């Protein structure tokens, strides 16, 4: 698998993580800060560093947009287009 595909897979995994976290928050489940760290460490330890980079970059893009008051709709968010646009 190419470095680009690993990076894109990491970005898509981050979007999935954000969607699940958002669903949990809407259901009133408490946010557990360790969950993000555990997710990053748990799924990326055996994967190429490009996967981890894609995961972290996608999380960053979402947080940056949210802090600007422009959080994307996670169901509609084209994370791959966004990471490509910002690279």
Number of C-alpha atoms within 10 A of each C-alpha: 6 8 12 12 13 20 24 24 18 28 26 19 22 26 22 14 18 17 15 13 18 15 12 13 12 10 9 9 11 10 12 9 8 9 13 16 10 11 15 19 12 12 13 17 12 9 12 14 15 20 27 24 17 25 25 17 20 25 19 13 17 22 15 13 12 12 10 9 9 11 14 15 10 15 9 7 13 13 22 17 10 14 16 9 8 8 6
